[in-house]
């Protein structure tokens, strides 16, 4: 499988919750746990867009 951001051959992938692309761990900027089973993931491209970054930071992770 290929990473949709950097086109590297990857074994494991995660889906960015903002652009819906399959990305590798190197392209993942940040992730946080929303609930016991759900994670919120943002890629480096979405992190550089102010609206998506603000939305990610505003979402609450349960402590």
Secondary structure, DSSP 8 states (H G I E B T S, - for coil): -B-TTT--B-SS-EE-TTT--EE-TTTEEEEEESSSS-EEEEEHHHHTSHHHHHHHHHS----
